[in-house]
Amino acid sequence: MSVTISVPAPAASADLADPPGSTGPAAPLPVLGDDVLVPVAGGTEVPYAALDQAASAPALRRVWNDVAGYLPYYGSVHRGSGHLSQLSTDLYERSRATVAEFLGCRDDDRVVFTRGTTDSLNLLAALLPDDSRVFVFESEHHAALLPWRRHETTLLDTPRSPQQAVSVLEAALHGGADGPKLVCLAGASNVTGEIWPVRELTRVAHRHGARVVLDAAQYAPHHPVDVAGLDVDWVALSGHKLHAPFGAGVLAGRADWFDASEPYLAGGGASRRVSRDADGALDVEWHTGTARHEAGSPNVVGAYALASACRALAEAGFEGLVRRERALLKVLLDGLAEVPEVRVLSLFGGAAERVGVVSFTVDGWEGTVFADALSAEYGIGVRSGLFCAHPLLRNLLGRERDEGGECGSPPEGALDAVRVSFGAGTPDEHVERFVHAVRTLVGRRRG
């Protein structure tokens, strides 16, 4: 039974990033929190500048409106006969279809809802055949580095150019043994923001019989993802980085390993039939399809929020969003280049294309202290530390080993970095305020 729901619709113009015929940068998309005031030194308050969006992006107002409109109709998903349960089930499955369209999935791909990118990649690790080999660059986020430990894993050296990345993968796969192979790639670095040559790396992997999973956590909020066009086998992403902070993510891609593996989580919804066999033990018949790996009560609010964000970004138009992002990046990078004490971290060099994520160090400052000063004096939220990418930071900072701190909080005295990141809802003023703050803080200590 198909059930439809009418929810309050935001004004169309509010979410159009690029008016028809426009070739200039887009306007920022409306987000929650853009009117929040925070205290700063001197006892005054300023509008909060959310520049830690590589960690979590503020919710689009469109997403909030959609979720708020649905919540009075909330009901259990898939296993209820009541009207609200049927309505919620329909909404949940239509959300799955929306995400599939947003990602450019193939007709026979599965879209499985998860808690986020980390959960998605751990799910894929559980699906791998026992004799699989995994290839992953050491420069990846820990979510892409750590899930494969029960499989034979080859860590690839950090490349210093897109061409070197292709060569390193080619060398690692050349002449390898037969059997299932998986390559895990980031679309964009969560540390430097630099965009990786996914299409070229995927061609190399497929030429050597390997499959590819794309970690699109940092890429999808900034650029369109086309699973079929890139020819990747799976893609993973998080809603909370896509302006949909309601605890949902996605693993989407080829169906065969989904259906061949034991369920990632065992429980209600994943099982079609449970009985006792002649010996008194449990006998279970598992579902096929997406239900096999979505045990428990589905997060329909998170799925709907994620789908709403996908619709909002698609309707806004990525061309305009990318133009605006590049304009803000120019303001940011040009401003940092004027401060001699600042060193912007990069793998591929200054000309490399990147998303709105930039990490840097400041001579004479610990990253944590600098980030604290930005918050206390200017109301700017950034991230400091190692960004859950310890091997990459060790490489970029020239360290032979880590000091053993947590992802975001290295020990006192340890070398760390500052990361500034923005998204589709970031006003120009936030980036301009950040550049002014960096100049002022560094100049004050210099003088």
C-alpha positions in Angstrom: 0.0 0.0 0.0 1.4 3.4 -1.0 0.7 6.2 1.5 1.5 9.9 0.9 2.2 12.6 3.4 1.8 16.3 3.1 4.4 18.3 5.0 5.0 22.0 5.1 7.1 22.9 2.1 9.7 25.6 2.3 9.6 28.5 -0.2 11.2 27.3 -3.4 13.4 30.4 -3.7 14.9 29.8 -0.3 16.7 26.7 -1.4 17.7 27.7 -4.9 21.4 28.3 -4.8 21.6 29.5 -8.4 18.8 31.5 -10.0 18.0 30.5 -13.6 20.5 32.0 -15.9 23.0 32.9 -13.2 26.7 32.1 -13.8 28.0 33.7 -10.6 28.6 32.1 -7.2 25.5 30.8 -5.4 23.9 32.3 -2.3 24.4 30.3 0.9 21.6 27.8 1.6 19.6 28.6 4.7 20.8 26.6 7.8 19.7 26.3 11.4 22.0 28.1 13.8 22.8 31.0 11.6 21.3 33.4 14.2 22.9 31.9 17.3 25.0 34.3 19.3 28.0 33.1 21.4 30.0 34.9 24.1 33.5 36.3 23.3 36.2 38.0 25.3 35.1 41.4 26.5 31.7 40.3 27.5 30.0 40.7 24.2 28.3 38.3 21.8 28.8 37.6 18.1 27.0 35.3 15.6 28.6 31.9 15.7 30.8 31.0 12.7 30.5 27.3 12.2 33.7 26.4 10.4 34.1 22.8 11.6 31.7 21.3 9.0 34.1 18.5 8.0 33.1 17.1 11.3 29.4 17.9 11.3 27.5 20.4 9.1 24.5 22.4 10.4 21.1 21.2 9.4 19.6 22.8 6.4 16.3 24.6 7.2 14.7 22.6 4.4 15.7 19.4 6.3 14.3 20.7 9.6 11.0 21.8 8.0 10.6 18.4 6.3 11.4 16.4 9.5 9.2 18.7 11.7 6.3 18.2 9.2 6.7 14.4 9.3 7.1 13.9 13.1 3.4 14.0 14.0 2.9 11.1 11.6 5.8 9.0 13.0 5.2 5.3 13.3 6.9 1.9 13.3 8.5 0.9 10.0 7.8 -2.3 8.0 6.0 -4.3 10.6 2.9 -2.3 11.6 -0.5 -2.5 10.0 -1.7 0.9 11.3 -2.0 3.9 9.0 1.0 5.8 10.5 3.1 2.7 10.3 2.2 2.2 6.6 2.9 5.9 6.0 6.3 5.8 7.7 7.2 2.6 5.8 6.3 4.4 2.5 8.3 7.4 3.5 11.3 5.3 4.5 11.4 3.4 1.2 10.9 6.6 -0.8 13.8 8.1 1.1 15.9 5.1 -0.1 14.9 5.8 -3.7 15.8 9.5 -3.3 19.3 8.7 -2.0 19.8 6.2 -4.8 19.0 8.8 -7.4 21.2 11.4 -5.6 24.1 9.0 -5.8 23.6 7.9 -9.4 23.2 4.3 -8.4 22.6 1.5 -10.9 19.2 0.0 -11.1 20.3 -3.2 -9.3 22.3 -1.5 -6.6 21.4 -1.9 -2.9 21.0 1.2 -0.7 21.4 0.2 3.0 20.8 2.8 5.7 23.5 2.8 8.4 24.5 5.1 11.2 27.2 6.8 9.2 30.3 6.3 7.1 32.2 4.4 9.9 29.2 2.1 10.3 29.0 1.6 6.5 32.6 0.7 6.0 32.4 -1.7 9.0 29.3 -3.3 7.4 31.2 -3.7 4.1 34.2 -5.3 6.0 31.7 -7.8 7.5 30.5 -8.6 3.9 33.9 -9.5 2.5 34.6 -13.1 1.7 37.0 -14.6 4.1 39.9 -14.8 1.7 39.7 -11.2 0.6 42.6 -8.8 0.3 42.1 -5.1 1.0 44.2 -2.2 -0.3 43.9 1.2 1.4 46.1 4.3 1.4 47.6 5.1 4.8 46.4 8.7 4.3 42.8 7.7 4.8 40.6 8.5 7.8 40.6 5.9 10.5 37.1 4.9 9.5 38.6 3.7 6.2 41.8 2.3 7.7 40.6 0.2 10.7 37.6 -1.9 9.7 39.6 -4.4 7.6 41.9 -5.9 10.2 40.5 -9.4 10.1 41.4 -9.5 6.3 44.8 -9.4 4.7 45.4 -5.6 4.3 48.0 -3.8 2.3 48.7 -0.2 3.4 49.7 1.9 0.5 52.2 4.7 0.9 51.0 8.3 1.1 51.2 9.7 -2.5 52.3 13.3 -3.2 50.5 13.7 -6.5 47.3 12.2 -8.1 49.6 10.5 -10.7 51.6 8.9 -7.9 48.5 7.6 -6.3 47.6 5.8 -9.5 51.1 4.4 -9.9 51.2 3.3 -6.2 47.9 1.4 -6.6 49.0 -0.1 -10.0 52.2 -1.4 -8.5 50.4 -2.9 -5.4 47.8 -4.7 -7.5 50.1 -5.9 -10.3 50.8 -9.6 -10.4 48.8 -10.2 -7.2 47.1 -13.5 -6.3 43.6 -14.4 -7.4 40.7 -14.0 -5.1 38.4 -11.2 -3.9 40.2 -7.8 -3.7 38.8 -4.5 -2.4 40.3 -1.0 -2.8 39.1 1.7 -0.3 39.4 5.3 -1.6 38.4 8.7 -0.3 36.7 11.1 -2.7 38.3 14.0 -0.8 40.7 14.1 2.1 39.2 15.0 5.5 42.6 16.7 6.3 43.6 18.6 3.2 40.3 18.7 1.4 42.1 17.6 -1.8 40.1 15.7 -4.3 41.4 12.2 -5.3 41.5 10.8 -8.8 38.8 8.3 -8.1 37.9 7.5 -11.8 41.5 6.7 -12.7 42.1 4.7 -9.5 38.9 2.7 -10.1 40.0 1.9 -13.7 43.3 0.5 -12.3 41.5 -1.5 -9.6 39.0 -3.0 -12.1 41.8 -3.9 -14.6 43.3 -6.0 -11.8 40.0 -7.6 -10.7 39.6 -5.5 -7.6 36.4 -3.9 -6.4 36.3 -0.3 -5.1 34.4 1.4 -2.2 34.3 5.2 -2.3 34.4 7.0 1.0 32.3 10.0 0.0 31.9 11.5 3.5 33.8 14.7 2.6 33.1 14.7 -1.1 29.3 14.3 -1.3 28.4 17.6 0.6 30.4 19.6 -2.0 30.2 17.7 -5.4 27.7 15.4 -7.1 28.5 11.7 -6.7 27.8 9.4 -9.7 28.2 5.7 -8.7 27.5 4.5 -12.2 29.6 7.1 -13.9 32.6 6.6 -11.6 32.0 2.8 -11.9 32.8 2.3 -8.2 31.3 -0.7 -6.6 30.1 0.9 -3.4 29.8 4.3 -1.9 29.6 5.2 1.8 28.6 8.6 3.3 27.2 10.2 6.5 24.1 12.4 6.8 25.6 14.6 9.5 28.2 15.9 7.1 25.5 16.4 4.4 23.5 18.9 6.5 21.2 16.1 7.8 22.3 15.6 11.5 19.8 12.9 12.5 22.1 9.9 12.8 21.9 8.2 9.4 24.3 7.1 6.7 24.4 4.9 3.7 26.3 2.1 2.1 25.1 1.7 -1.5 26.3 -0.5 -4.3 26.5 -4.0 -5.7 24.1 -6.6 -4.3 26.0 -9.8 -4.5 28.1 -9.5 -1.4 25.2 -8.1 0.6 23.1 -11.2 -0.2 25.9 -13.7 0.2 27.0 -12.6 3.7 25.5 -13.3 7.1 23.6 -10.2 8.4 25.8 -7.5 9.8 23.4 -7.3 12.8 21.3 -10.2 13.8 17.8 -9.5 15.0 14.3 -8.5 14.1 13.8 -7.4 10.5 16.9 -9.2 9.2 15.2 -12.6 9.7 12.5 -14.0 7.5 11.8 -17.1 9.7 13.1 -18.4 13.0 12.4 -21.9 14.4 14.0 -24.7 16.3 15.5 -27.6 14.4 15.3 -31.3 15.4 18.2 -30.9 17.8 16.6 -28.0 19.5 18.9 -25.3 18.1 17.7 -22.2 16.4 17.2 -22.4 12.7 17.2 -19.0 10.9 16.3 -18.0 7.4 17.6 -14.5 6.6 16.0 -12.0 4.4 17.6 -11.0 1.1 17.7 -7.4 0.0 18.2 -4.4 2.2 16.3 -5.8 5.2 19.1 -8.4 5.6 21.4 -5.7 7.0 18.9 -3.3 8.6 18.0 -5.3 11.7 16.0 -3.6 14.5 13.7 -0.6 14.2 14.9 1.6 11.2 15.8 5.2 11.8 13.1 6.6 9.6 13.7 10.2 10.8 17.4 9.9 9.9 16.7 8.4 6.5 14.1 11.0 5.7 16.4 13.8 6.8 19.2 12.4 4.6 16.8 12.2 1.7 15.7 15.7 2.3 19.2 17.0 2.3 19.9 15.1 -1.0 16.9 16.7 -2.6 17.9 20.2 -1.3 21.4 20.0 -2.6 20.3 18.6 -6.0 17.7 21.2 -6.5 20.1 24.0 -5.4 22.4 22.9 -8.2 26.0 21.8 -7.6 27.4 24.0 -10.3 26.5 27.1 -8.4 27.5 25.6 -5.0 30.9 24.6 -6.4 31.4 28.1 -7.9 30.7 29.6 -4.5 32.9 27.2 -2.7 35.8 28.0 -5.0 35.3 31.7 -4.4 35.4 31.2 -0.6 38.4 28.9 -0.9 40.2 31.7 -2.8 39.5 34.2 0.0 40.6 31.7 2.6 43.8 30.5 0.9 44.8 34.0 -0.3 44.3 35.3 3.2 46.4 32.5 4.8 49.1 33.0 2.2 49.6 36.5 3.5 50.6 35.2 7.0 54.2 33.9 6.8 53.8 31.9 10.0 51.0 29.8 8.5 51.7 26.6 6.6 48.8 25.1 4.7 49.0 21.3 4.6 48.8 19.6 1.2 49.5 16.3 -0.5 49.2 17.3 -4.1 50.4 20.9 -4.1 48.8 24.3 -4.2 47.1 23.9 -7.6 45.2 20.8 -6.5 41.4 21.0 -6.6 39.9 20.7 -3.1 36.6 20.9 -1.3 36.0 23.4 1.5 38.4 21.8 3.9 41.9 23.3 4.8 44.3 22.3 7.5 47.3 24.3 8.6 49.9 24.9 11.3 51.0 28.2 12.8 54.6 28.7 13.8 54.9 29.3 17.5 51.3 28.0 18.2 50.0 24.7 19.3 46.9 24.0 17.2 44.7 23.5 20.2 45.6 26.8 21.7 45.1 28.6 18.4 41.7 27.0 17.9 40.7 28.0 21.5 41.7 31.6 20.8 39.6 31.7 17.6 36.6 30.6 19.7 37.2 32.7 22.7 37.9 36.0 20.9 36.0 35.7 17.6 33.2 33.2 18.1 34.7 30.9 15.4 34.4 27.1 15.7 37.2 25.1 14.0 38.9 21.7 14.8 42.4 21.1 16.1 44.3 17.9 16.5 45.0 14.9 14.3 41.5 14.6 12.7 41.3 10.8 13.1 44.0 10.5 10.4 47.1 9.9 12.4 49.4 8.4 9.7 48.6 11.2 7.3 49.2 13.9 9.8 52.4 12.2 10.8 53.5 12.3 7.2 52.4 15.9 6.6 54.0 17.2 9.8 57.2 15.3 9.3 56.9 13.2 12.5 58.3 9.7 12.7 55.7 8.7 15.2 52.5 9.9 16.9 52.5 11.0 20.5 49.5 8.9 21.2 46.8 11.5 21.6 43.1 11.1 20.7 41.9 12.0 17.3 41.0 15.5 18.2 43.0 16.1 21.4 46.8 15.3 21.2 48.7 15.5 24.5 49.9 18.8 25.7 53.0 19.9 23.7 52.4 17.5 20.8 52.5 18.9 17.3 49.0 19.2 15.8 47.1 21.2 13.2 44.1 23.4 12.8 41.3 22.6 10.4 38.8 25.1 9.0 35.9 23.7 6.9 32.8 25.2 5.4 29.8 24.1 3.4 26.8 25.1 1.4 25.3 27.3 4.1 28.5 29.3 5.1 28.1 33.1 4.8 31.0 35.0 3.3 31.4 36.9 6.5 32.4 33.8 8.4 35.3 33.1 6.1 36.3 36.8 6.1 36.1 36.9 9.9 38.3 33.8 10.1 41.0 35.3 7.9 41.0 38.6 9.9 41.2 36.6 13.1 44.2 34.6 11.9 46.1 37.7 10.8 45.3 39.5 14.1 46.3 36.6 16.4 49.5 35.9 14.6 50.4 39.5 14.3 49.8 40.2 17.9 52.3 37.5 18.9 54.7 38.5 16.2 54.6 42.1 17.4 
